[in-house]
Amino acid sequence: MRRRRVLALLLAAGASPGSLPSVAHAQPSADQLLTEMRLSPADRQRVLSGEFVTGAVPAVSERDLSFAIAFLVKTSPESLAAQVVAGDLITADAQVKAHGEIKGAGSLADFAGLTLTADEANALAGAKAGGALNLSAGEISAFAGAPPAAAEQQLRTMLLARYQAYRASGLAGIAPYDRGSGRTTDHAADLRKASEATPGLKKYLPAFQALLLGYPKAAVAQMRESFVWTRSVIEGRPTYILTHVTAVAEGGARVIGRRQYYASTGYNGEQSVAGFLPVQGGAVVVVTSHAFTDQVAGFGGSMKRTIGSKVMESKMREIYEAGRTSAAGRKETR
């Protein structure tokens, strides 16, 4: 379970900075959202005092490690959102070793900074269905027996193909992971369930929820979006991740969605939705996160998910704290 990628929303890289576009819906207050998290008055005060406070979120599938977290950042929602979409906070996660933006239609040049060790290349060349790597049947065949240089190039080609398929078709473009014996894991189905289970968005920003479900056909007017790849080392294992970030403004608040539509190992991917709400002295950040892994499915899954969610929560606190410190230390971005 602990091998799965646990990324903080504050670490997303993305589009160019600046003011985010607005969508016309009633803006909730920070207190409203904290109350809807079922936080007590004492817990709401703890958030405003700078503590991290977590809340329970129902799992949407047997693979889901989910929870919500709220905390204060001593910078404005506008500045914080600008830093996120600009990618200023991505290196706050020490697990990230390399990253890059994927632009427009995408090209292999966008992945030029992605390089592999010989061991990484050999692992890809020996990939098998149902093994340690998340690959489709066709991807496994393409890697089979490739020498190191060819495996590295094939990885770039594969990630580019997954990006282009997602950008063209959204959830429908995400190829399932081959688990062997005719079994697959449909990561897109889990992401769809996570997008449907967003009561706050349904209430306050239904157009943003429709965007999560219907991208790229659905869109919020003048939304900002960005795409990034990362190579991280998580619990000693290299992990290659593709992430889509979307952002809109609602009055003085900001809403950001971050979807990992591919992760190579340890877990299947993740989706987070965050609101940045203005308060005196900064912004209250409220995040709901769903990370998916086959390792908590099946017999004993309920207990595994409970334990796994606690592990994820602890790790995310570490990453959020690093991101919060970095964000608060930067000059206000307008």
C-alpha positions, -999 to +999 in steps of 0.1 A: +000+000+000+027+024+009+042+022-026+013+041-041+020+076-051+008+102-026+010+136-042-002+168-028-023+192-048+001+220-040+028+202-060+010+204-094+030+220-122+011+238-150+000+267-170+014+302-170+007+323-140-018+351-137-053+357-127-076+327-132-109+330-151-142+333-132-173+312-133-207+325-122-219+306-091-223+315-055-190+314-037-191+295-004-172+308+026-144+290+043-166+284+073-193+269+051-169+244+036-154+235+069-188+230+083-198+208+054-167+187+062-185+181+095-158+198+115-168+210+149-164+247+158-132+237+178-118+219+147-126+249+125-107+271+148-078+247+147-076+251+110-076+289+113-049+286+139-026+268+114-032+231+122-040+204+097-074+189+103-086+158+084-121+144+077-134+111+065-145+107+028-164+076+017-145+053-006-158+052-042-144+017-050-126-012-034-093+003-046-099+037-030-078+054-003-097+086+004-098+114+029-102+152+032-079+177+048-081+214+056-053+239+065-044+275+064-018+290+040-006+326+048-010+339+012-040+348-008-060+323-028-050+342-060-013+340-052-015+304-041-034+293-072-009+312-094+020+294-078+003+260-083-005+265-120+029+279-126+045+248-111+064+268-085+057+243-057+064+210-074+098+205-060+085+208-025+080+170-028+114+155-024+103+123-042+101+142-075+134+138-093+125+151-128+095+168-144+084+186-175+054+202-191+036+187-221+025+213-245-003+214-271-005+183-292+026+169-274+058+157-288+087+134-278+107+166-272+085+173-242+099+141-226+135+148-233+143+153-196+130+118-188+160+095-185+163+060-171+189+040-152+199+006-166+178-011-139+148+009-148+151+001-185+156-036-177+124-036-155+104-022-184+119-047-209+109-076-186+074-063-178+047-089-175+009-087-172-002-085-135+033-076-124+048-046-107+042-022-136+009-007-148+008-013-185-017-023-212-012-056-231+000-036-261+025-016-240+039-048-225+045-062-260+062-030-271+087-031-242+094-068-244+132-075-246+141-039-255+177-029-248+181+001-224+182+029-249+152+015-268+133+010-235+139+046-226+126+058-259+097+035-258+087+049-224+087+084-238+066+071-268+042+053-245+037+083-222+032+106-252+005+082-266-013+081-232-013+119-230-026+123-266-053+097-260-064+114-228-063+149-243-084+137-272-110+116-253-107+122-216-116+093-194-125+072-224-090+075-237-073+059-206-061+024-215-068-002-187-039-019-169-034-056-179-035-078-148-031-112-166-055-141-172-079-118-190-082-094-160-077-057-162-079-027-139-101+002-153-085+033-138-108+055-158-139+040-140-124+048-106-117+084-117-152+087-130-166+076-096-144+100-078-156+128-100-192+119-094-186+119-056-180+156-053-210+170-034-193+204-029-188+209-066-223+197-074-237+223-051-214+253-058-197+246-091-216+221-112-199+232-144-165+222-128-179+187-119-192+184-155-157+193-167-141+165-146-166+140-160-168+152-196-133+165-205-124+175-232-159+180-246-171+197-214-153+229-204-156+259-180-153+291-199-117+304-199-105+277-176-067+272-173-053+237-178-019+222-178-003+188-183+029+175-166+050+144-164+070+135-133+096+109-125+096+102-088+113+077-065+087+064-040+099+039-014+129+032-036+109+026-068+109+049-098+074+059-108+064+077-140+032+098-137+010+118-160-011+146-145-038+170-157-044+202-138-075+224-142-082+257-125-109+283-123-117+313-102-150+320-083-149+355-069-120+357-044-118+319-042-100+294-065-108+258-074-082+234-087-086+198-099-056+175-102-060+142-120-033+116-123-045+096-153-015+074-154+010+061-127+035+034-136+038+014-104+028+011-067-007+026-072-030+033-102-034+070-100-051+097-080-076+126-082-078+156-059-101+186-059-092+217-038-109+249-029-088+279-018-110+302+003-101+337+014-099+344+051-081+371+071-044+365+069-044+341+040-064+312+024-080+281+039-073+251+017-099+223+016-088+192-003-107+159-011-084+132-024-089+097-038-059+075-045-064+041-062-045+009-057-052-027-063-033-036-031-063-028-009-089-046-030-103-081-022-104-100+010-098-078+041-101-047+019-120-026+044-092-029+070-066-024+043-083+008+031-085+022+066-048+016+073-038+028+038-058+060+041-041+068+074-007+062+058-016+084+029-029+111+052+003+112+071+024+114+040+003+141+025+006+162+056+044+161+052+042+172+016+015+198+022+036+213+050+066+216+027+043+232+000+027+256+025+061+268+038+073+274+002+041+291-008+040+314+022+076+324+016+071+336-019+061+371-030+024+376-037+017+368-073-009+389-091 
